[in-house]
């Protein structure tokens, strides 16, 4: 199984910090942000990773990460996303890398305390479909929110003003090879992007999705407040045993 870190976009919500660098190269306590999602994948037993980046600072990733040997990787690959087409569009660039195999995908600004090894092993044993991770949060309206019927997810609503549950779909997704077929059918949302929530809803409609609740703390680091929170939590508790 291979891993994909999505680290593109222009990071406009974090200007002026991102006027001179990619958001995913900003520091989280004592390490660059991009180190944390890479370590999440490595700790789950993944040793081949693709970094999808973009903007004006893509070359900085190569200078920082090199061939990935520092992380114990067998291969570290790179590809470039033009513009900001959305998470699903960025994932679509990984089709050649996936080579018809399963993928674990993580957003480059997602920081977790523990690891996802058990969920990845469950997905490895899963014959087909997708697997997502959920976390109970105090502000689910910022995220994709699962709607439950018993213990089954019947749909995911993107940033709903009135969330149907207190859970967020965090930025770690696991997909079989059909994900690229789904992506090719997507139409841009009102934001002009291909939404990963639409991909997950494809799998839900086919009853081919499983889910786990992440243990330990989790945050994205895509706003000034969440960046500060991530720095404080890493300083206090550590993350991914970097």
C-alpha positions as CSV (number, residue, x, y, z in Angstrom):
1,X,0.0,0.0,0.0
2,X,1.2,3.5,-0.9
3,X,0.7,6.9,0.7
4,X,-0.2,10.3,-0.7
5,X,0.4,13.7,1.1
6,X,-1.7,16.5,-0.4
7,X,0.3,19.7,0.1
8,X,-0.8,22.0,-2.7
9,X,-2.8,25.2,-2.7
10,X,-1.9,28.8,-2.1
11,X,-2.7,29.0,1.6
12,X,-4.4,32.4,1.2
13,X,-6.1,32.2,4.5
14,X,-2.7,32.4,6.2
15,X,-1.3,35.5,4.4
16,X,1.1,37.1,4.9
17,X,2.9,33.9,6.2
18,X,2.3,32.1,3.0
19,X,3.3,35.0,0.7
20,X,6.9,33.6,0.7
21,X,6.5,29.9,1.4
22,X,4.0,27.0,1.1
23,X,1.7,26.6,4.1
24,X,3.0,23.1,4.6
25,X,6.5,24.3,5.2
26,X,5.5,26.5,8.1
27,X,6.8,25.3,11.5
28,X,4.8,23.2,13.9
29,X,6.8,23.7,17.1
30,X,10.2,22.4,16.1
31,X,9.6,20.7,12.7
32,X,8.2,21.8,9.4
33,X,4.4,21.0,9.1
34,X,5.0,18.5,6.2
35,X,7.0,16.2,8.5
36,X,4.0,15.3,10.5
37,X,1.8,13.7,7.8
38,X,4.8,11.9,6.4
39,X,5.5,10.5,9.8
40,X,1.8,9.5,10.2
41,X,2.1,7.4,7.0
42,X,5.5,5.9,8.0
43,X,4.2,4.9,11.4
44,X,1.4,3.1,9.7
45,X,3.9,0.9,7.8
46,X,3.9,2.8,4.5
47,X,7.3,3.3,2.8
48,X,6.3,4.7,-0.6
49,X,4.9,8.2,-0.6
50,X,3.9,10.8,-3.2
51,X,3.9,14.5,-2.3
52,X,1.4,16.5,-4.3
53,X,2.3,20.2,-4.1
54,X,1.9,23.4,-6.1
55,X,2.3,27.2,-6.0
56,X,5.6,29.0,-6.3
57,X,7.6,27.1,-3.7
58,X,7.3,23.5,-4.9
59,X,11.1,23.2,-5.2
60,X,11.5,23.8,-1.5
61,X,9.9,20.4,-0.7
62,X,12.6,18.7,-2.7
63,X,15.4,20.7,-0.9
64,X,13.8,19.9,2.5
65,X,12.8,16.3,2.0
66,X,15.2,15.0,-0.6
67,X,14.6,11.3,-1.4
68,X,12.9,10.6,1.9
69,X,15.7,8.4,3.4
70,X,15.6,10.5,6.6
71,X,12.1,9.1,7.2
72,X,13.1,5.5,6.3
73,X,11.2,5.7,3.0
74,X,11.9,3.4,0.1
75,X,10.6,6.0,-2.4
76,X,9.5,9.6,-2.1
77,X,7.9,11.0,-5.2
78,X,6.7,14.4,-6.2
79,X,4.1,15.8,-8.5
80,X,2.8,19.3,-9.2
81,X,-0.8,20.7,-9.1
82,X,-1.6,23.7,-11.2
83,X,-3.8,26.2,-9.4
84,X,-6.3,25.2,-6.7
85,X,-8.6,22.6,-8.1
86,X,-9.6,21.0,-4.8
87,X,-8.6,18.0,-2.8
88,X,-10.1,15.5,-5.2
89,X,-8.4,17.1,-8.2
90,X,-5.0,16.9,-6.3
91,X,-5.6,13.3,-5.5
92,X,-6.4,12.6,-9.2
93,X,-2.8,13.4,-10.0
94,X,-1.8,10.3,-8.0
95,X,-3.3,7.8,-10.4
96,X,-0.1,6.8,-12.1
97,X,1.6,6.5,-8.7
98,X,-1.2,4.2,-7.3
99,X,-0.7,1.7,-10.1
100,X,-4.1,0.2,-9.4
101,X,-3.3,-0.4,-5.8
102,X,-4.8,0.9,-2.5
103,X,-3.9,4.4,-1.2
104,X,-3.8,6.1,2.2
105,X,-4.3,9.8,1.6
106,X,-3.5,12.5,4.2
107,X,-3.9,16.3,4.0
108,X,-0.6,18.0,4.6
109,X,-1.9,20.2,7.4
110,X,-3.4,17.3,9.5
111,X,-1.5,16.7,12.7
112,X,-2.4,13.7,15.0
113,X,-1.1,12.7,18.4
114,X,-1.0,8.9,17.9
115,X,-1.0,6.7,14.8
116,X,-3.4,5.2,12.3
117,X,-1.8,1.7,12.0
118,X,-4.8,-0.2,13.2
119,X,-7.1,1.6,10.7
120,X,-4.6,1.0,7.9
121,X,-4.3,-2.7,8.7
122,X,-8.1,-3.0,8.7
123,X,-8.2,-1.3,5.3
124,X,-5.4,-3.6,4.1
125,X,-7.7,-6.5,4.9
126,X,-10.8,-4.8,3.4
127,X,-11.5,-6.3,0.0
128,X,-12.7,-3.2,-1.7
129,X,-14.1,0.3,-1.1
130,X,-12.9,3.1,1.2
131,X,-12.2,3.8,4.8
132,X,-12.4,7.2,6.6
133,X,-11.5,8.4,10.1
134,X,-13.8,10.4,12.3
135,X,-13.1,12.6,15.3
136,X,-15.6,14.3,17.7
137,X,-15.1,18.0,17.6
138,X,-16.6,21.2,19.1
139,X,-16.9,22.9,15.7
140,X,-18.1,20.3,13.2
141,X,-19.5,23.0,10.9
142,X,-15.9,23.6,9.7
143,X,-15.6,20.2,8.2
144,X,-17.3,17.3,6.4
145,X,-19.9,15.9,8.8
146,X,-21.2,12.3,8.7
147,X,-24.9,11.7,8.9
148,X,-25.7,8.4,10.7
149,X,-28.5,5.9,10.5
150,X,-27.6,3.7,13.5
151,X,-23.9,2.8,13.0
152,X,-24.1,3.3,9.3
153,X,-23.0,6.6,7.6
154,X,-25.7,7.5,5.0
155,X,-24.0,10.6,3.7
156,X,-21.4,13.3,4.5
157,X,-22.4,16.9,4.5
158,X,-19.7,19.5,3.7
159,X,-19.5,22.3,6.2
160,X,-23.2,22.2,7.2
161,X,-24.5,25.2,9.1
162,X,-26.5,22.8,11.3
163,X,-24.3,19.7,11.7
164,X,-26.2,16.3,12.0
165,X,-23.5,15.0,14.4
166,X,-20.6,16.2,16.4
167,X,-18.1,14.2,14.3
168,X,-15.8,15.6,11.6
169,X,-14.3,13.5,8.8
170,X,-10.7,14.3,9.3
171,X,-8.2,14.6,6.4
172,X,-7.1,11.0,6.3
173,X,-8.7,8.8,3.7
174,X,-8.2,5.3,2.4
175,X,-9.3,4.3,-1.1
176,X,-9.2,1.4,-3.6
177,X,-8.4,1.9,-7.2
178,X,-11.9,3.0,-8.1
179,X,-11.4,6.4,-6.5
180,X,-9.9,7.7,-9.8
181,X,-13.0,6.6,-11.8
182,X,-15.2,8.5,-9.3
183,X,-13.0,11.6,-9.5
184,X,-13.3,11.7,-13.3
185,X,-17.1,12.0,-12.9
186,X,-17.0,14.9,-10.5
187,X,-18.3,18.4,-11.4
188,X,-16.8,21.5,-9.6
189,X,-18.7,22.6,-6.5
190,X,-19.9,26.2,-5.9
191,X,-16.3,26.9,-4.7
192,X,-15.1,25.8,-8.2
193,X,-13.3,22.8,-6.8
194,X,-13.6,19.0,-6.9
195,X,-14.7,18.0,-3.4
196,X,-13.4,15.0,-1.6
197,X,-16.7,14.8,0.2
198,X,-18.3,14.0,-3.2
199,X,-15.8,11.1,-3.6
200,X,-16.7,9.8,-0.1
201,X,-20.4,10.0,-0.9
202,X,-19.9,7.9,-4.0
203,X,-18.5,5.1,-1.8
204,X,-21.3,5.6,0.7
205,X,-24.0,5.2,-1.9
206,X,-22.4,2.0,-3.0
207,X,-22.2,0.8,0.7
208,X,-18.5,0.4,0.2
209,X,-17.2,2.6,3.0
210,X,-16.0,1.8,6.6
211,X,-15.0,4.1,9.3
212,X,-13.0,4.3,12.6
213,X,-12.8,7.0,15.3
214,X,-9.3,8.4,15.7
215,X,-7.8,8.1,19.2
216,X,-5.8,11.0,20.7
217,X,-6.0,14.6,19.7
218,X,-6.2,15.8,16.1
219,X,-6.1,19.2,14.4
220,X,-5.7,20.7,11.0
221,X,-3.3,23.6,10.9
222,X,-4.9,25.6,8.1
223,X,-5.8,28.7,10.1
224,X,-3.8,31.0,12.5
225,X,-5.7,29.6,15.5
226,X,-5.3,26.0,14.5
227,X,-1.7,26.5,13.7
228,X,-1.1,27.9,17.1
229,X,-3.1,25.0,18.7
230,X,-1.0,22.4,16.8
231,X,2.2,24.0,17.9
232,X,1.1,24.1,21.5
233,X,-0.2,20.4,21.5
234,X,3.0,19.1,19.9
235,X,5.1,21.0,22.4
236,X,3.0,19.6,25.2
237,X,2.5,16.0,24.2
238,X,4.5,15.3,21.1
239,X,3.0,13.9,17.9
240,X,3.8,10.8,15.8
241,X,7.1,10.3,17.8
242,X,9.0,12.5,15.5
